[in-house]
Structure formats: C-alpha cells, structure tokens
Amino acid sequence: MSVALVTLAPVPAAADSGAATYDLVLFAPTGNVGVAANGDIARVFGNGTFSIHPKSVTASGTFTHEDSAGTLRGSGTWTATDLLEFVSYGCGVVFGTPLPSNFCGGMLKLRILLTTSIGSFDGILTVFCVVGPNPPNAVEEGVTLDVPGIINFNHSGGGGNIYIRTS
C-alpha cells in the first residue's frame, strides 16, 4: 500500500530545477472556487507574477466568501506575501489538446494577506492549474484557501487559471 501511495504522489517536474518567471492569471468569470467542509465557498480572482530559483511573488486580487446557501458572508482583497511552493505539471498541452508552449500548469502555494472590512487575516492560497502532460489524476482546476483558526476551503471546486512562462 505505501509503495502505491509513493508512486502516485506528484513529483516536481524538471522545470522546477531552473530559474523561471510566470504570469499568474486567475481568469474564471465566476472565480476560482474553494469549498469548505460545511459547504461554504470562497471565490478568488486575481493576477500577478512569480519566479522560481530564486522564489518571489507579486500578486493580488479579490475574494468573496459565501455560505452554502449562496449568501455573501464576506469579501475583500488579497495580496501575496510569500511564494511557499511551486510544483510544475509541464507546459503546452491540456488533456491531449495542444496549447501555446509557454502556457503552463502546476500547483502554486502562496502565503497571502486577506483584507476585509473587519480586519486583516493571514492565509494560504493554493492555485491548481491542470495544464501540462503531468497533472496528478486527483487534481481539479481551482483553488484552496486556508484561513487558520477561521475557515479552511480545503477542496478545489473548479475555476480557470493559467501560468504563462515569460522567462
């Protein structure tokens, strides 16, 4: 059993070993969605730039928090403060369909600051883009958003985003 789990775990692609810069575009018209265990939904919008080797990020956007009935619970802005991790899934293809060679996918994990009308909160935003020949089978396009001690939207609920490699 443990051999199978190790075999299925995502492995950083070779592209992660060299310097690269990407534009981050969260383009889903209704937001990239994260879903909490209680059914609440976070919708995340935004864009920015990130680099690996060395790690850096400049990204920001907006978000909303809706309860399971669709009632708005909160909204505000987010700003990335740190690039925690990037795992590339590759570039140039999505589910066998060719894309421009600099359209890439992967898992991008950012430390962010969420700012609302009632205050600011630290969070972890993870963006999943399934572009590339190597996305894990269990990954869905979208986001997760953890606001420690408050709420964890720990299931990706869909969306649309892309990492455009610029160097």
C-alpha positions as CSV (number, residue, x, y, z in Angstrom):
1,M,0.0,0.0,0.0
2,S,2.7,2.5,0.9
3,V,4.5,1.8,-2.4
4,A,1.4,2.7,-4.3
5,L,1.0,5.9,-2.4
6,V,4.6,6.9,-3.1
7,T,4.1,6.1,-6.8
8,L,1.0,8.3,-7.0
9,A,2.5,11.3,-5.2
10,P,3.2,14.3,-7.5
11,V,6.9,14.8,-8.2
12,P,8.2,18.3,-9.1
13,A,9.0,18.4,-12.8
14,A,12.4,19.1,-14.2
15,A,11.3,22.7,-15.0
16,D,11.4,23.4,-11.2
17,S,15.1,23.0,-11.1
18,G,15.9,26.1,-13.1
19,A,15.1,29.8,-12.9
20,A,11.7,30.7,-14.4
21,T,9.2,33.5,-14.3
22,Y,5.5,33.2,-14.9
23,D,2.5,35.4,-15.1
24,L,-0.3,34.1,-12.9
25,V,-3.8,34.7,-14.4
26,L,-7.0,33.6,-12.5
27,F,-9.5,34.1,-15.3
28,A,-12.6,32.2,-14.4
29,P,-15.6,34.7,-14.8
30,T,-17.2,33.4,-11.6
31,G,-13.9,32.9,-9.7
32,N,-11.7,30.1,-8.9
33,V,-13.6,28.2,-6.2
34,G,-12.5,26.6,-2.9
35,V,-15.1,24.7,-0.8
36,A,-15.1,24.2,2.9
37,A,-16.4,21.1,4.7
38,N,-19.5,23.0,5.8
39,G,-20.3,23.8,2.1
40,D,-19.2,27.4,2.3
41,I,-17.5,28.7,-0.9
42,A,-14.6,31.1,-1.5
43,R,-14.4,32.7,-4.9
44,V,-10.9,34.0,-5.7
45,F,-9.9,36.4,-8.6
46,G,-6.6,38.0,-9.3
47,N,-3.3,38.0,-11.2
48,G,0.4,38.6,-10.7
49,T,3.9,37.4,-11.4
50,F,6.0,34.7,-9.7
51,S,9.5,33.4,-10.1
52,I,11.3,30.3,-9.0
53,H,15.0,30.0,-8.2
54,P,15.0,32.4,-6.6
55,K,11.4,32.4,-5.2
56,S,9.5,35.7,-5.4
57,V,5.9,36.7,-6.0
58,T,3.9,39.9,-6.7
59,A,0.2,39.0,-6.9
60,S,-3.1,40.3,-5.7
61,G,-6.8,40.2,-6.2
62,T,-10.2,40.0,-4.6
63,F,-12.3,37.3,-2.9
64,T,-15.7,36.5,-1.7
65,H,-17.0,34.1,1.0
66,E,-20.5,32.7,0.6
67,D,-22.3,30.3,2.8
68,S,-23.7,27.0,1.5
69,A,-27.0,28.8,0.6
70,G,-25.1,31.4,-1.5
71,T,-25.4,34.2,1.0
72,L,-22.4,36.6,1.0
73,R,-20.6,36.3,4.3
74,G,-17.6,38.5,3.5
75,S,-15.4,39.9,0.8
76,G,-12.2,41.8,0.4
77,T,-8.8,41.8,-1.2
78,W,-5.8,39.6,-1.0
79,T,-2.1,40.2,-1.5
80,A,0.6,37.6,-1.8
81,T,3.4,38.0,0.8
82,D,5.5,34.8,0.1
83,L,5.8,32.1,-2.5
84,L,5.8,28.9,-0.5
85,E,6.0,26.2,-3.2
86,F,5.6,25.6,-6.9
87,V,5.3,22.2,-8.5
88,S,5.2,22.3,-12.3
89,Y,2.9,19.9,-14.2
90,G,4.5,21.0,-17.5
91,C,3.5,23.2,-20.4
92,G,1.9,23.2,-23.8
93,V,-0.9,20.7,-23.5
94,V,-4.1,20.1,-21.6
95,F,-5.7,16.7,-21.7
96,G,-4.1,16.0,-25.0
97,T,-5.0,19.3,-26.7
98,P,-2.1,21.4,-27.7
99,L,-1.7,24.9,-26.2
100,P,1.0,27.6,-26.7
101,S,4.3,26.2,-25.4
102,N,4.5,28.8,-22.7
103,F,1.1,28.0,-21.2
104,C,1.9,26.0,-18.1
105,G,0.2,24.3,-15.2
106,G,1.1,23.3,-11.7
107,M,0.4,23.7,-8.0
108,L,1.3,27.2,-6.7
109,K,1.1,27.8,-2.9
110,L,1.2,31.3,-1.6
111,R,1.1,33.0,1.8
112,I,-1.4,35.8,1.5
113,L,-2.8,38.7,3.5
114,L,-6.6,38.9,3.3
115,T,-8.1,42.4,4.0
116,T,-11.7,42.8,4.8
117,S,-14.0,45.5,6.3
118,I,-13.5,43.9,9.8
119,G,-9.7,43.4,9.6
120,S,-6.8,41.6,8.0
121,F,-6.1,37.9,8.2
122,D,-3.2,35.6,7.2
123,G,-4.0,32.8,4.8
124,I,-2.6,30.2,2.5
125,L,-3.8,30.2,-1.1
126,T,-3.1,27.2,-3.3
127,V,-3.8,27.5,-7.0
128,F,-4.2,24.4,-9.2
129,C,-3.8,24.6,-12.9
130,V,-4.1,21.2,-14.8
131,V,-2.3,22.3,-17.9
132,G,0.7,20.2,-18.8
133,P,1.3,16.5,-19.5
134,N,1.8,15.6,-15.9
135,P,-1.1,16.8,-13.6
136,P,-2.0,14.3,-10.9
137,N,-5.2,12.4,-11.5
138,A,-6.8,13.7,-8.3
139,V,-6.2,17.4,-9.0
140,E,-9.1,19.7,-10.1
141,E,-8.6,23.2,-11.5
142,G,-9.3,25.8,-8.9
143,V,-8.0,26.9,-5.5
144,T,-7.9,26.0,-1.9
145,L,-7.8,28.8,0.8
146,D,-6.9,28.2,4.4
147,V,-7.5,31.0,6.9
148,P,-6.1,29.3,10.0
149,G,-8.4,29.3,13.0
150,I,-11.3,30.7,11.0
151,I,-12.2,28.5,8.0
152,N,-10.4,26.1,5.6
153,F,-11.8,25.9,2.0
154,N,-9.8,22.7,1.5
155,H,-11.4,21.3,-1.6
156,S,-10.9,22.8,-5.1
157,G,-14.3,23.5,-6.6
158,G,-13.4,24.4,-10.2
159,G,-12.2,27.5,-12.0
160,G,-9.9,28.6,-14.7
161,N,-6.3,29.8,-14.4
162,I,-3.0,29.7,-16.2
163,Y,0.7,30.2,-15.6
164,I,2.3,31.9,-18.6
165,R,6.0,31.4,-18.7
166,T,7.7,34.7,-19.6
167,S,11.4,33.7,-19.0
